[in-house]
Amino acid sequence: MQDTNPAVHHQQSPPKRADVVIIGGGIIGLSTAYALAQQGVSVVVCEKGEIGKEQSGRNQGWVRIANRDPAEIPLMLESFKIWEDLSRDAGEPTGFVRCGTLSLCASDKQQQQQEAWVRTAREFGIEARLLTSREVAQTSPGSTLDWQGGLFAPLDGRAEPGLAPGVIARAAIRLGATVLTQSAVRAVETAAGRISGVVTEHGTIACSSVVLCGGVWSTLFARNMGIRLPQLQTMSTLLRTAPISGAPEVSTKGPDFMFRKRRDGGYTVGYGYFNRAEIVPDSFRYLPDFLPMLRSGGNNVRLTVGRRTVQEALRRTRWQPDQVSPFELHRELDPVPSRSDFEHARRNIARAYPAFKNMQVQQVWAGMIDVMPDAVPVISAVDAVPGFFISSGFSGHGFGLAPAAGRLMADLVRNARPLVDPTRFSFDRVRRRASP
């Protein structure tokens, strides 16, 4: 989907023991491993497939603070600091550059929404400003449409999803972390009521702490433990173009398109008007949790019926440690892109920016996004199972947040002073007295 670099050394044989086991080799799990390894903690990452092959490598590559929930702003400010130094510290490029982001406004309502966020930004000392129609044309030149205005966040940047997970993984390995690929975790083990190890498809690893960073798979793993994690999945379709001259440098989001420049001079383009969510058993299971979001139109979700509707209805949701788990049957989640969303994105961006009119589409793909009812992630201990932690539900915001989210989770695991106040990311806010 994006630029790629050499794969992480393939390893299957698990060590007998570690301080911490991380379930999931996406950018959240790898950033957590990197932060723990920096502190001298013995850590093992268990990935059911290959690292960064699901949403971590399929996202838009925006590293932004604009329009974030206020709860995420302190964490994103810390993440910027890590992104700035990550390529230097890891010795490999992540593709991170400061380019700014521009959110275009086509109506009074959109302008008012951006004005509200600018007021929030000022409370945190963030440089962000509303642009006039003329200033929009200067900041993101080449549009033939007369925009009412826009929100410009100069602090924002971009990075390459095809590079960053591998860079972070190799950096963690150099610090002593172990990264296992093709190694699904089937279950956790407990002793005297707290975590004592994990059972992988290749053997058992003794440990005192486990961090679940499974992305869209997290709710299924948690359910098998008897833990209710109200998380659903949405799908986004993106395309990659050949190099384009005359298109803006600033990452730009309009009402029905979005784009950001890539290292190779091409662009990653998306529709952005809504994300698709197929109706599955979890849609009914977690309906009470998500009703407020659906009623408000939050996260721009459109419900659909598709092949996942049947697949997940038939999928096993309970298994024993000695049984093959669903994660071993689905090594890489590779959803079929929406042809309709692809066509809308291509048509809309060409209408707004003629530089894209004759763009050469080199690839189209889709990714699955793990969504929480309030669109804020869980980065938290689970008090019911001492030694068990969850870092999931990033709701499409995880790529940019990952470096600081990993450091915050490392602090929680080590019972150290947290990087930022973790209260808003607590698991308790989404826990309900219901069966998983």
SVG drawing of the C-alpha trace seen along z (x, -y; Angstrom):
<svg xmlns="http://www.w3.org/2000/svg" viewBox="-30 -36 51 64">
<polyline fill="none" stroke="black" stroke-width="0.4" points="0.0,0.0 2.9,-2.4 6.6,-2.6 8.2,0.6 11.6,1.3 13.3,4.6 11.1,6.9 11.7,7.6 13.7,10.8 11.2,13.7 11.1,15.5 8.6,18.0 10.2,19.8 9.1,18.0 11.4,17.4 10.4,19.1 10.0,15.9 9.7,12.1 8.6,9.3 5.9,8.2 4.2,9.8 2.5,7.5 -0.3,9.0 -0.3,7.4 2.5,6.2 0.9,3.0 2.4,-0.4 0.7,-0.7 2.2,2.6 5.6,1.9 5.7,-1.6 4.9,-0.1 7.6,2.5 10.1,-0.2 9.3,-2.4 9.6,0.6 12.9,1.7 14.2,-1.8 13.6,-1.3 15.4,2.0 12.2,4.1 12.2,7.6 9.4,7.5 8.1,9.9 5.7,8.8 3.5,11.6 2.0,10.9 -0.3,13.4 0.9,12.4 3.5,9.9 4.2,6.6 2.3,3.5 0.3,5.3 -3.2,4.3 -4.4,0.8 -0.9,-0.4 0.3,0.0 -3.0,-1.0 -3.9,-4.3 -3.6,-7.8 -0.3,-8.7 -1.5,-11.9 0.3,-12.9 -2.1,-15.6 -3.4,-17.4 -6.1,-19.3 -9.7,-18.4 -8.7,-15.9 -10.7,-15.3 -9.4,-17.4 -8.5,-14.2 -6.0,-13.3 -4.3,-16.7 -1.7,-16.4 -0.8,-12.9 -0.5,-14.2 1.8,-17.0 4.1,-14.4 3.9,-12.3 5.1,-15.1 8.3,-15.3 8.9,-11.6 8.2,-11.7 10.7,-14.5 13.5,-12.4 12.4,-8.9 14.2,-8.6 17.4,-9.9 17.1,-7.6 16.1,-4.6 18.7,-5.2 16.1,-4.8 13.7,-7.2 10.0,-7.1 9.1,-9.7 8.0,-12.2 7.9,-15.8 6.1,-18.9 3.7,-20.0 0.7,-21.3 -2.9,-20.2 -5.8,-22.1 -9.5,-21.3 -11.6,-23.0 -15.0,-24.6 -17.7,-24.7 -20.5,-26.0 -21.2,-28.2 -21.8,-25.1 -18.3,-23.7 -16.7,-27.0 -18.4,-27.2 -17.2,-23.7 -13.6,-24.7 -13.9,-28.0 -14.9,-25.9 -11.9,-23.7 -9.6,-26.7 -10.9,-27.9 -10.0,-24.5 -6.5,-24.6 -5.8,-28.0 -6.5,-26.5 -3.5,-24.2 -1.3,-26.9 -1.6,-25.2 -0.9,-27.3 -3.9,-26.8 -5.9,-29.4 -8.9,-30.0 -8.2,-31.0 -10.2,-33.2 -11.1,-32.1 -8.1,-33.9 -5.8,-32.5 -7.0,-29.0 -6.0,-29.5 -2.6,-30.6 -2.1,-27.7 -3.4,-24.9 -3.1,-26.3 -4.6,-24.9 -8.2,-24.5 -10.9,-25.7 -13.5,-25.8 -14.3,-28.9 -14.0,-27.6 -15.6,-29.6 -12.5,-29.1 -10.5,-26.5 -8.6,-25.5 -4.8,-25.4 -2.7,-23.6 1.0,-24.2 2.2,-21.9 0.9,-18.9 2.9,-16.5 2.9,-13.3 4.8,-10.0 4.9,-6.7 2.7,-3.9 4.8,-1.4 8.0,-2.5 7.3,-3.5 6.2,-0.1 9.3,1.6 11.5,-1.2 10.1,-1.0 10.2,2.8 13.9,2.9 14.7,0.1 13.0,2.1 14.9,5.3 18.2,3.5 17.3,2.6 16.7,6.2 13.0,6.7 11.8,9.9 9.4,9.7 7.6,12.9 5.7,13.1 3.3,15.8 2.8,16.3 -0.8,15.8 -1.5,15.6 -4.4,18.0 -5.0,17.2 -3.5,15.7 -2.7,17.7 -3.3,16.5 -2.0,17.6 -3.5,16.4 -5.7,14.1 -3.1,12.3 -1.3,12.7 1.3,15.4 1.8,16.0 0.4,16.4 -0.2,19.4 0.9,18.9 0.4,21.3 4.1,22.2 4.3,22.5 3.9,20.7 5.7,17.5 5.8,16.8 5.3,13.1 3.9,10.8 2.2,8.3 0.3,8.6 -0.7,5.6 -3.5,6.2 -2.8,4.1 -4.8,6.1 -6.6,3.3 -9.8,4.6 -9.1,8.0 -9.0,6.7 -12.7,7.1 -12.7,10.8 -9.6,11.6 -11.0,9.8 -14.3,11.6 -12.7,15.0 -11.2,13.8 -14.7,12.7 -13.9,9.0 -16.4,6.7 -14.6,4.2 -17.3,2.3 -15.4,1.8 -16.6,1.9 -14.9,1.8 -15.2,-0.6 -13.7,-0.4 -11.9,-3.1 -10.8,-2.9 -7.7,-4.7 -5.7,-5.0 -2.1,-5.7 -1.1,-7.8 2.0,-8.1 4.0,-11.4 1.9,-14.5 3.3,-18.0 1.5,-21.1 -0.5,-19.6 -0.3,-21.1 2.3,-20.1 0.0,-20.6 -2.2,-17.7 -5.7,-18.7 -9.2,-17.4 -12.3,-18.6 -15.9,-17.6 -15.7,-14.6 -12.0,-14.0 -8.6,-14.1 -5.0,-13.8 -1.5,-13.9 1.8,-13.9 4.0,-10.8 7.8,-10.5 7.8,-9.4 6.0,-12.5 2.7,-10.7 -0.4,-11.1 -2.5,-9.0 -6.1,-9.9 -9.3,-9.1 -13.0,-9.8 -13.5,-10.9 -17.2,-11.6 -17.9,-8.6 -16.5,-5.2 -18.4,-2.0 -19.4,0.3 -20.9,3.7 -23.6,5.0 -22.2,7.9 -23.1,9.6 -21.1,7.0 -23.3,4.3 -26.2,5.6 -24.0,6.6 -22.7,3.1 -25.6,1.1 -26.4,-0.6 -22.9,-1.9 -22.8,-3.3 -26.3,-4.7 -25.2,-8.2 -22.6,-8.3 -25.0,-7.0 -27.6,-9.5 -25.2,-12.4 -23.6,-11.3 -20.3,-11.1 -17.3,-9.5 -19.3,-9.6 -20.3,-6.0 -22.6,-4.4 -24.0,-1.0 -24.0,1.7 -24.5,5.4 -21.7,7.4 -19.6,10.6 -18.4,9.8 -22.1,10.0 -22.1,13.7 -18.5,14.4 -18.6,13.0 -22.0,14.6 -20.3,18.0 -17.0,17.2 -16.2,19.0 -16.0,16.6 -14.8,19.0 -11.9,21.4 -9.5,23.1 -5.7,22.5 -5.1,25.9 -7.4,25.1 -6.7,23.2 -7.8,19.6 -9.5,17.3 -6.3,15.3 -4.5,18.3 -7.2,18.6 -6.9,14.9 -3.3,13.8 -3.9,10.6 -7.2,8.7 -7.3,7.5 -10.8,6.1 -12.1,5.6 -12.0,1.8 -15.3,0.0 -15.4,-0.7 -18.0,-3.4 -15.8,-5.2 -12.8,-4.9 -14.8,-6.5 -16.2,-9.3 -12.7,-10.1 -11.2,-10.3 -14.1,-12.4 -14.3,-14.8 -10.6,-15.5 -10.3,-16.1 -13.2,-18.5 -11.6,-20.5 -8.0,-20.3 -7.4,-19.9 -3.8,-18.7 -5.4,-15.4 -7.6,-15.2 -5.2,-12.9 -3.7,-11.1 -2.4,-7.6 -3.9,-5.3 -1.2,-2.8 -3.0,-1.0 -6.3,-0.8 -6.8,0.8 -8.9,0.8 -8.3,1.0 -10.3,1.8 -10.4,-0.8 -11.0,0.1 -13.6,-2.4 -14.8,-3.2 -18.2,-4.7 -16.6,-8.0 -13.8,-7.8 -11.2,-7.9 -8.9,-5.0 -8.5,-2.7 -5.0,-2.9 -5.4,-1.4 -5.0,1.4 -7.9,3.8 -8.4,4.0 -10.3,7.2 -7.2,9.0 -4.1,7.6 -1.2,7.4 -3.5,7.2 -3.6,3.9 -5.4,2.7 -4.2,0.2 -6.9,0.3 -9.8,-1.5 -7.8,-4.4 -10.7,-5.2 -8.5,-6.2 -6.2,-8.3 -3.6,-5.7 -0.9,-6.2 0.0,-9.7 -0.6,-9.0 1.3,-5.7 4.8,-6.9 3.3,-8.7 0.6,-6.0 3.4,-3.4 5.3,-5.5 2.2,-6.1 1.4,-2.4 5.0,-1.6 4.6,-4.0 1.3,-2.3 2.9,1.2 5.9,0.1 3.7,-1.8 5.8,-4.9 4.7,-8.5 2.5,-8.6 3.5,-10.8 0.1,-12.5 -3.0,-12.1 -4.4,-8.7 -7.8,-9.2 -9.7,-9.9 -8.3,-6.7 -9.4,-4.5 -11.1,-1.1 -13.6,-1.8 -15.3,-4.5 -16.5,-1.9 -17.0,1.0 -20.7,1.9 -22.3,4.6 -23.1,6.9 -21.8,10.2 -19.0,10.0"/>
</svg>
